[in-house]
Amino acid sequence: MSVDPVPRVAVVVVAAGSGTRLGAGAPKAFVGLDEHTILRHALRGVFAGPRAQVVVVAPDGREGDALTDVLEAAGARRDLASVVTGGATRQGSVAAGLAAVWPDVDVVLVHDAARALVPPEVFARVVDAVEEGLPGVVPVLPVIDTIKRIEGNAVQAAVDRSQLAAAQTPQGFRRDILDTAYAVADEEFTDDAALVAAAGHPVYVVDGDPLGFKITTPADLERARSLVHPVAPAQTSLDARAPGPRVGVGTDVHAFGGDGDLWLAGLRWSGERALSGHSDGDAVAHAIVDALLSAAGLGDIGTHFGTDQPQYAGAHADAFLSRTAALLGEAGWRVGNVSVQVQAGRPRFSSRRAEAEAALSAALGGAPVSVAATTTDGLGFTGRGEGVAAFAVALVVPA
């Protein structure tokens, strides 16, 4: 049996930006274009390009979400992919990605996840140019607008646009040149080509693509949504075209005994005993996941979030529920409503019921969630204070 050689190319995908100008309430790379994130769509172009090691740089706390997107996009190339935590600046994030590049790699591409629709042909052009001997390469588009140099609100002069180009990513470099340029950089640059040029190396251009625009503002996001090609949908054992709604039931049980604070119904309960489990032990969220997956015919929580998926170790309710809602959307369903009952002696839900319902609903994209809580009058393991049980009923309807 032949074994594929170690790639000589690596792609560092920068997905650690906050996305403040986008105003979507989440790190930019994790905002949805359709049922999938900006990052997931960006990775489609990466993995369809030349065979390469892929390092995704994610914001602190979103590594598990990034790994989910990476593993889905990678397919048979998942052994070539990894996720690292980004830094406080873009340059710090790229440096973190470079530190994870394998020693045998000769060519490194740096790509912004916000350029989610870059075709694989652009990646191939950049790789070919660097492999042919160029130290650094940037894909560009010609500037078509008339450019004016201004001072205040007064035009000073026209600028010759024949000498201008709009830079895109991926930007590719000889690995030794990029590593050295980062080692000696003493200021922040707007892109890697500028950093490499400041270190004294020439940078050349290849043709970019109009689809390589950067998603920065809400208008950019809407433009991308109008152009995006859907990712292949999840498979379901039910006919998603069926006209009527469907109901699913889910249950989950976790024992007390985990580390740190208790997480339950999407909330942190400081001072309460933690539940044990592969993730945070949130029996309420897990019961909801099972109910929704069951209703849509998509298996159960073990199918999509099992212990063989390390990215969900320690994950909280929002990661499970948002991914479940996305799976439903791929299969042609949306959440109607969810009702969940908690059986436990502690914590006391009465003072935080509305907060829990709001957190769970937000994680499901706004679908209504109602939470009820009860004790078992001292009977059973919940009555003895050994753990928590949750029972959920979910309604899904055709999207």
C-alpha positions as CSV (number, residue, x, y, z in Angstrom):
1,M,0.0,0.0,0.0
2,S,1.5,3.4,-1.0
3,V,1.7,6.2,1.5
4,D,1.2,9.8,0.5
5,P,4.4,11.8,1.1
6,V,4.5,14.6,3.6
7,P,3.3,17.8,1.9
8,R,5.9,20.4,1.1
9,V,3.2,23.1,1.2
10,A,1.3,24.5,4.2
11,V,-1.7,26.9,4.4
12,V,-2.1,28.9,7.6
13,V,-5.8,30.0,7.7
14,V,-6.2,33.1,9.9
15,A,-9.6,32.9,11.6
16,A,-8.9,34.6,14.9
17,G,-10.3,38.1,14.1
18,S,-13.1,39.6,16.3
19,G,-15.2,40.9,13.4
20,T,-16.1,44.2,15.1
21,R,-16.9,46.0,11.9
22,L,-19.2,43.1,10.8
23,G,-21.3,43.6,13.9
24,A,-22.6,40.0,13.9
25,G,-22.1,39.4,17.6
26,A,-19.5,36.6,17.1
27,P,-16.0,36.2,15.8
28,K,-16.1,36.8,12.1
29,A,-15.0,33.4,10.9
30,F,-17.9,31.8,12.9
31,V,-20.7,33.9,11.4
32,G,-22.9,31.9,9.0
33,L,-23.0,32.4,5.3
34,D,-25.8,29.8,5.0
35,E,-26.1,26.9,7.4
36,H,-22.3,26.9,7.5
37,T,-19.8,29.4,8.8
38,I,-17.5,31.7,6.9
39,L,-14.6,29.5,8.0
40,R,-16.3,26.3,6.7
41,H,-16.7,27.9,3.3
42,A,-13.1,29.2,3.2
43,L,-11.8,25.8,4.0
44,R,-13.6,24.3,1.0
45,G,-11.3,26.3,-1.3
46,V,-8.3,25.4,0.8
47,F,-8.8,21.7,0.7
48,A,-9.8,21.7,-3.0
49,G,-6.4,23.3,-3.8
50,P,-3.0,21.7,-3.8
51,R,-2.3,19.0,-1.2
52,A,-1.0,20.8,1.9
53,Q,-0.8,20.8,5.6
54,V,-3.6,23.1,6.9
55,V,-3.3,25.1,10.2
56,V,-6.3,27.0,11.3
57,V,-5.7,29.8,13.8
58,A,-8.8,30.3,15.9
59,P,-9.8,32.7,18.7
60,D,-9.2,31.6,22.3
61,G,-12.3,29.6,23.3
62,R,-13.4,28.8,19.8
63,E,-10.9,26.1,19.0
64,G,-13.5,23.3,19.2
65,D,-15.8,25.1,16.8
66,A,-12.9,25.6,14.4
67,L,-11.9,21.9,14.6
68,T,-15.5,20.8,13.8
69,D,-15.4,22.9,10.6
70,V,-11.9,21.7,9.8
71,L,-12.7,18.0,10.1
72,E,-15.9,18.3,8.0
73,A,-14.0,20.2,5.3
74,A,-10.9,18.1,5.3
75,G,-12.5,14.7,4.5
76,A,-9.8,12.3,3.6
77,R,-7.2,15.0,4.3
78,R,-8.0,15.3,8.0
79,D,-4.6,14.0,9.0
80,L,-3.1,17.1,7.4
81,A,-5.2,19.5,9.5
82,S,-4.9,21.1,12.9
83,V,-6.2,24.1,15.0
84,V,-4.1,26.4,17.1
85,T,-5.0,29.4,19.3
86,G,-4.5,32.9,17.9
87,G,-2.7,35.8,19.4
88,A,-3.7,39.4,20.3
89,T,-3.0,40.7,16.8
90,R,-3.1,39.3,13.3
91,Q,0.7,39.1,13.2
92,G,0.6,37.2,16.5
93,S,-1.9,34.8,15.1
94,V,0.1,34.1,12.0
95,A,3.1,33.5,14.1
96,A,1.2,31.0,16.1
97,G,0.2,29.2,12.9
98,L,3.8,29.2,11.6
99,A,5.0,27.6,14.8
100,A,2.7,24.6,14.0
101,V,4.0,24.2,10.4
102,W,5.8,20.9,9.9
103,P,9.7,21.0,9.4
104,D,9.5,19.5,5.9
105,V,7.3,22.3,4.5
106,D,9.1,24.6,2.0
107,V,6.2,26.8,0.9
108,V,3.8,28.6,3.2
109,L,0.6,30.3,2.2
110,V,-1.2,32.7,4.6
111,H,-4.9,33.0,4.0
112,D,-7.6,35.1,5.6
113,A,-10.7,33.1,6.4
114,A,-12.7,36.2,5.8
115,R,-12.0,35.7,2.1
116,A,-14.3,32.7,2.1
117,L,-15.0,32.3,-1.6
118,V,-11.5,32.2,-3.0
119,P,-11.5,29.5,-5.7
120,P,-8.9,26.6,-5.5
121,E,-7.3,27.9,-8.7
122,V,-5.9,30.9,-6.9
123,F,-4.2,28.7,-4.3
124,A,-2.7,26.7,-7.2
125,R,-1.4,29.8,-8.9
126,V,0.3,31.1,-5.8
127,V,1.9,27.7,-5.0
128,D,3.2,27.3,-8.5
129,A,4.8,30.7,-8.6
130,V,6.6,30.2,-5.3
131,E,7.7,26.7,-6.4
132,E,9.1,28.2,-9.5
133,G,11.5,30.3,-7.4
134,L,9.8,33.5,-6.4
135,P,10.4,34.5,-2.8
136,G,6.9,35.9,-2.2
137,V,3.7,36.1,-4.2
138,V,0.4,38.0,-3.8
139,P,-2.8,37.5,-5.8
140,V,-4.1,40.8,-7.0
141,L,-6.9,42.5,-9.0
142,P,-6.4,45.6,-11.0
143,V,-7.9,48.8,-9.6
144,I,-10.8,49.8,-11.8
145,D,-12.1,52.9,-9.9
146,T,-10.6,56.3,-10.5
147,I,-8.4,57.0,-7.5
148,K,-8.0,60.5,-6.0
149,R,-5.4,61.7,-3.5
150,I,-7.2,64.0,-1.0
151,E,-6.4,66.3,1.9
152,G,-9.4,66.9,4.2
153,N,-12.3,67.1,1.8
154,A,-10.3,68.5,-1.1
155,V,-9.0,66.6,-4.1
156,Q,-5.3,67.1,-4.5
157,A,-4.5,65.0,-7.5
158,A,-5.5,61.9,-9.5
159,V,-3.5,58.8,-8.9
160,D,-2.3,56.7,-11.8
161,R,-4.3,53.5,-11.3
162,S,-2.1,51.5,-13.8
163,Q,0.4,51.3,-11.0
164,L,-2.1,50.1,-8.4
165,A,-3.5,46.7,-7.6
166,A,-5.8,45.4,-4.8
167,A,-4.0,42.6,-2.8
168,Q,-5.8,39.5,-1.8
169,T,-5.0,36.2,-0.1
170,P,-3.6,33.5,0.0
171,Q,-0.2,35.1,0.0
172,G,2.6,32.6,-0.6
173,F,6.3,32.6,0.5
174,R,9.3,30.5,0.7
175,R,9.1,29.1,4.2
176,D,12.6,30.3,5.3
177,I,12.0,33.8,4.1
178,L,8.6,34.1,5.9
179,D,10.0,32.6,9.2
180,T,13.0,35.0,9.1
181,A,10.7,38.0,8.3
182,Y,8.5,37.2,11.3
183,A,11.6,36.8,13.5
184,V,12.9,40.2,12.8
185,A,9.6,42.2,12.5
186,D,9.5,45.1,15.0
187,E,6.2,46.6,13.9
188,E,2.7,45.6,12.8
189,F,2.0,45.3,9.1
190,T,-1.3,45.1,7.3
191,D,-0.5,41.9,5.5
192,D,2.3,39.4,5.2
193,A,3.6,40.7,1.9
194,A,4.3,44.1,3.5
195,L,6.1,42.3,6.4
196,V,8.3,40.3,4.0
197,A,9.0,43.4,1.8
198,A,10.1,45.3,5.0
199,A,12.6,42.5,5.6
200,G,14.2,43.2,2.2
201,H,12.6,40.6,0.0
202,P,10.9,41.3,-3.3
203,V,7.2,40.3,-3.6
204,Y,5.6,39.4,-7.0
205,V,2.0,39.2,-8.2
206,V,-0.3,36.6,-9.8
207,D,-3.9,37.0,-10.9
208,G,-6.4,37.1,-8.1
209,D,-10.1,36.5,-8.5
210,P,-13.2,38.7,-8.0
211,L,-14.5,36.1,-5.5
212,G,-11.6,36.7,-3.3
213,F,-13.1,39.8,-1.7
214,K,-12.8,40.2,2.1
215,I,-16.0,40.0,4.2
216,T,-15.6,43.0,6.5
217,T,-18.9,44.9,6.6
218,P,-22.6,43.7,6.7
219,A,-22.8,44.6,3.0
220,D,-19.9,42.3,2.2
221,L,-21.6,39.5,4.2
222,E,-24.8,39.9,2.2
223,R,-22.8,39.9,-1.1
224,A,-21.1,36.7,0.0
225,R,-24.4,35.1,0.9
226,S,-25.8,35.9,-2.5
227,L,-22.8,34.2,-4.2
228,V,-22.2,31.2,-2.0
229,H,-22.6,27.6,-3.3
230,P,-24.1,25.4,-0.6
231,V,-22.0,22.8,1.1
232,A,-23.3,19.2,0.6
233,P,-26.2,18.7,3.1
234,A,-26.2,16.2,6.0
235,Q,-27.8,12.9,5.4
236,T,-31.1,12.1,7.1
237,S,-33.1,8.9,7.5
238,L,-36.4,10.9,7.1
239,D,-37.9,12.6,4.1
240,A,-37.1,16.3,4.7
241,R,-39.8,17.1,2.1
242,A,-42.5,15.7,4.2
243,P,-45.2,18.3,4.8
244,G,-45.8,17.9,8.5
245,P,-43.8,18.6,11.6
246,R,-42.0,15.9,13.6
247,V,-41.5,15.4,17.3
248,G,-38.5,13.9,19.0
249,V,-37.7,12.9,22.6
250,G,-34.3,13.1,24.3
251,T,-32.9,12.3,27.8
252,D,-29.6,12.7,29.5
253,V,-28.1,12.0,32.9
254,H,-24.8,13.2,34.4
255,A,-23.4,12.5,37.9
256,F,-21.8,15.2,40.0
257,G,-18.1,15.0,40.3
258,G,-16.5,17.1,37.6
259,D,-14.0,19.9,38.0
260,G,-14.7,23.6,38.2
261,D,-18.1,25.2,38.3
262,L,-21.4,23.6,37.4
263,W,-22.7,24.2,33.8
264,L,-26.4,23.5,33.3
265,A,-29.0,24.8,30.8
266,G,-26.3,26.9,29.2
267,L,-25.5,28.8,32.4
268,R,-22.5,28.7,34.8
269,W,-23.7,28.1,38.4
270,S,-20.8,29.3,40.5
271,G,-20.5,27.5,43.9
272,E,-22.5,24.5,42.7
273,R,-20.9,21.1,42.2
274,A,-19.8,20.4,38.6
275,L,-21.2,17.5,36.6
276,S,-18.8,15.0,35.1
277,G,-18.8,14.2,31.4
278,H,-16.8,14.3,28.1
279,S,-17.9,18.0,27.7
280,D,-19.2,20.1,30.5
281,G,-21.9,17.6,31.6
282,D,-24.8,19.9,30.7
283,A,-27.6,17.3,30.8
284,V,-30.2,19.9,29.8
285,A,-28.4,20.9,26.6
286,H,-27.6,17.3,25.8
287,A,-31.2,16.2,26.2
288,I,-32.3,19.0,23.8
289,V,-29.7,17.9,21.2
290,D,-31.0,14.3,21.4
291,A,-34.6,15.4,21.0
292,L,-33.8,17.6,18.0
293,L,-31.7,15.0,16.2
294,S,-34.3,12.3,16.9
295,A,-37.1,14.5,15.5
296,A,-35.1,15.1,12.3
297,G,-33.9,11.5,11.9
298,L,-30.3,12.5,12.2
299,G,-29.2,9.9,14.8
300,D,-28.3,10.9,18.3
301,I,-25.8,13.0,20.3
302,G,-23.2,10.2,20.1
303,T,-23.4,10.2,16.3
304,H,-22.2,13.8,16.0
305,F,-20.6,14.7,19.4
306,G,-19.2,11.4,20.7
307,T,-16.1,10.9,22.8
308,D,-14.2,10.2,19.6
309,Q,-14.5,13.9,18.7
310,P,-12.0,15.6,21.1
311,Q,-13.1,19.1,19.9
312,Y,-16.1,18.8,22.1
313,A,-14.2,18.0,25.3
314,G,-15.2,20.7,27.7
315,A,-17.6,22.4,25.2
316,H,-20.6,24.2,26.5
317,A,-24.3,24.3,25.5
318,D,-23.9,26.9,22.8
319,A,-21.4,24.8,20.8
320,F,-23.7,21.7,20.9
321,L,-27.0,23.6,20.2
322,S,-25.7,25.8,17.4
323,R,-24.1,22.9,15.6
324,T,-27.3,20.9,16.0
325,A,-29.4,23.7,14.6
326,A,-27.0,23.8,11.6
327,L,-27.3,20.0,11.1
328,L,-31.1,20.4,11.0
329,G,-30.9,23.2,8.5
330,E,-28.7,21.2,6.2
331,A,-31.3,18.4,6.3
332,G,-34.2,20.7,5.5
333,W,-35.6,21.3,9.0
334,R,-35.8,24.1,11.5
335,V,-36.6,24.1,15.2
336,G,-40.2,24.7,16.1
337,N,-39.9,24.7,19.8
338,V,-38.4,22.8,22.7
339,S,-39.6,21.9,26.1
340,V,-37.2,20.4,28.7
341,Q,-37.7,19.3,32.3
342,V,-34.8,19.1,34.8
343,Q,-34.9,16.6,37.7
344,A,-32.5,17.6,40.5
345,G,-32.3,18.7,44.1
346,R,-29.8,21.4,43.1
347,P,-29.3,23.9,41.6
348,R,-32.6,25.8,42.2
349,F,-33.9,27.0,38.9
350,S,-36.7,29.3,40.0
351,S,-34.5,32.5,40.1
352,R,-32.7,31.8,36.8
353,R,-35.4,30.0,34.7
354,A,-35.8,33.0,32.3
355,E,-32.1,33.4,31.9
356,A,-31.7,29.7,31.1
357,E,-34.5,29.8,28.5
358,A,-32.9,32.9,26.9
359,A,-29.5,31.3,26.7
360,L,-30.8,28.0,25.2
361,S,-33.0,29.8,22.7
362,A,-30.2,32.1,21.6
363,A,-28.0,29.0,21.0
364,L,-30.7,27.6,18.8
365,G,-31.0,30.7,16.7
366,G,-34.0,32.1,18.5
367,A,-36.2,29.1,18.6
368,P,-38.4,29.1,21.8
369,V,-37.3,26.9,24.6
370,S,-39.2,26.4,27.9
371,V,-37.5,25.0,31.0
372,A,-39.3,23.3,33.9
373,A,-37.6,21.9,37.0
374,T,-38.7,19.5,39.7
375,T,-37.3,17.4,42.5
376,T,-38.1,13.7,43.1
377,D,-39.0,14.0,46.8
378,G,-35.7,12.3,47.8
379,L,-36.2,9.3,45.6
380,G,-33.6,7.8,43.2
381,F,-30.1,9.2,42.4
382,T,-31.4,12.7,41.9
383,G,-33.1,12.6,45.2
384,R,-29.9,11.5,46.9
385,G,-28.0,14.4,45.3
386,E,-25.9,12.2,43.1
387,G,-26.6,13.8,39.8
388,V,-29.0,15.5,37.4
389,A,-31.5,14.1,34.8
390,A,-33.1,16.0,32.0
391,F,-36.0,15.1,29.6
392,A,-36.7,17.1,26.4
393,V,-39.4,17.1,23.7
394,A,-38.6,19.0,20.5
395,L,-40.7,19.9,17.5
396,V,-39.1,20.4,14.1
397,V,-40.8,21.6,10.9
398,P,-39.7,21.7,7.3
399,A,-37.5,24.7,6.6
